[in-house]
């Protein structure tokens, strides 16, 4: 494919060296640096541009893209016409001298601007050819003889060996035209379409990229089909770049999308065309506006310069970023802190005990038990640990068991007749509800209606059963809580009370209440215990 006569506009010559970097070492890894990628099938490589596709790929140097001691320390890869150089400690690219032999892209000689071309002078061509100063290609001398010969499509132009024809002149394919567009040739607009003999068209100005189909790798540029731009060359749209990427105003090797990346050397300290992180502390694209501290995002001081993870410099690790909040009724999540990479790390849950968590904070006082943590109750506005079994109590809410019976935190409700939670009343221990105890509290009203109560008033018998109390009438000892029913009185008594001159009723002249066994008064003998006219002497003896 002949591209020479439509490539002149894209072949910018550079003289001397172009600095690769002025960057500080902390923008790059300790060894290797940034990876530089170029590509091309054009006519060569300069320090500001690389060929369109298939060119050299330069990889990392030994010390990043900044300071150097020799050319070997610099990133990139030497080509036949462009060599790496170390210029006063800074990496650069140097163009090889004009006419130096090279073998890239079908060329033979360096043009002094970094391109490997077919020729620079007439003697470098065959005897019947001359060197075109425009395309640096060897052309037939027939192209200047004033005749249509040598495969020309019009007078001294077109064909394989002559420069392209101006608009309006005859052509067969787009390469026959300086504009790169052959209108009407073979009926296809840019060259024959196979089948019959080709039909000549006329060179004309292109109006869109579709008119440049006859010159693959070209785009329509102000009426002329122009080879797509190489890496590092300025561009206005991706359609102009062979790589397909126009980033930051230059043709870039990649899309280079994302914050703190650029394809421009002045931003990155790496040659134009290579996507790389921008310098630390700079923000050329104004991407790092300050964000609220609570977001942990950009601090507003530029990019971080990192190769592995380029992004805006975020708020420092440890910066407070979130207020506390209740995880649940008993725990609060402490204030969060930034991790230094744009993320707010929540604090750890912390118990609010002895209080509850409300309104995203632990309470400091209470108005009721509902504001206290589990296992606590509100005592004079202070959440207090609930009492253990056996502790004295005034109400059930004070007890961990939820039961306060007989003045003690109890292991159960202990409301049954003839049961108690007080050791003094017969429980095995304070706090242990014991059904066999005689309750100290008055429970006659309870026992009087219970099974086992023969004659009220009744009380507990010490085995958890309601029996008639002392002084109540009885028919047998089993009717009585005391288990004593003297046959003389038939009332439940505190003892058997069956001895002579004793009684268990006040009516027996004992002077004691019913139910209490005592000696009959002196001179009395209500049960006729004495013989021969004797009487009780008040000491339980007949005389």
Secondary structure, DSSP 8 states (H G I E B T S, - for coil): ---GGG-GGG-----SEEE-----GGGS-SSB---EE---SSSB--SS-B-SSS--EE--BSSTTSB-SSGGGSSS---SSEEEEEETTEEEEEE--TT-B--STT--EE-SSSBEES-SSGGGS-TTEEE-TTT--EEEGGGGSSSS-TT-SBTTB-TTTS--B-TTSEESSGGGBTTS-EETGGGTSSS--SSS----EEE----SGGGGTTSTTEEEETTEEEE-B-BTSB-SSGGGBTTS-EETTEE-SS---STTEES-HHHHSS-TT--EE--TT--TT-------GGGT-EEEEEE---SSS--EEE--TT-EEE--EESSSSEEE--EEE-SSS-EE---EEE-TTB-EETTEE-SS-SSGGGB-TTEEEETTEEEE-B-TTSB-SSGGGBTTS-EETTEE-SS---STT-BS-GGGT-SSTT--BTTS--SS--HHHHTTSTT-SSSSEEE-SSS-EEE-TTSB-SSGGGBTTS-B-TTT-BB-SS---STTEESSGGGT-SS-TT--EE--TT--TT----TT--B-SSS-B-
